[in-house]
């Protein structure tokens, strides 16, 4: 069954020691260190076949739409950003056009219909105003926070406020991850949309652990602002909550069949 997690805030006894430490790095591999309390992180690729998006073909051009924000006002999307936002139900499967795209030493799920549709250095943006768009934004934005260029990501893809300021203060004290090495998709296994409306969403990662059949979970909040999904940290800069170990994929949508 789906592991329970909070849709907003709070810190349980399990994750509290980690949120009070400076030594955090945002990536699937680092989440495993937290979730499995120092266990060996993932090495090598999975046995499943993966498809890597090299951006060799252009994204499709859906009919221009003007989405509506939660308050009903017209939503100003980034220049040239148009998506099909008709699917508002929580996803029960990965997008049919889902691919893996290299980000440093990680393969991140992307879709040419749900996003990101635009790439500007470390900033991958233009997500569908849908639950699936929120899922893809969570994966991409959090992963980019570990590498050089994270400041631009924070400035453009994190909701302004005390939480963003605290996130910057914490991240400044950490080294950037090395982008060299073999990229693999063995980290991100699946997801669950815990809560969603057109203003905000809570997405739970499912991350494959170092032992067969063991997984970790962590939840992330995003908010729809300035026509795209942005991370919405807690006032202390916390990005992740609901961290726990689970023994299977029940209750999650998996990226690979």
CORNORHU-V722442 format. One line per field, one symbol per residue. psi: psi as a letter, one per 20 degrees, with the letter a starting at -180 (. if undefined). Layout:
psi=???
This chain:
psi=rppqqqipaqorhgighhijqhmqporgghhggggjljrprpqrrriqpqppojkhqqqqnqppqorprhiiqpooqqpjopqokhojqpqirqqhjprpppndjqppprpihirqiqpnciooamqqmrhhhgghggggghhiiirqjhghgghijppqahggghgggghhiqqqqpiqrpqrkifoharpohqpaihrqpppqpppriqpjprqqqqppqqopkkrpqqnrrhjipgqrkprqqjajpiqpqhq.
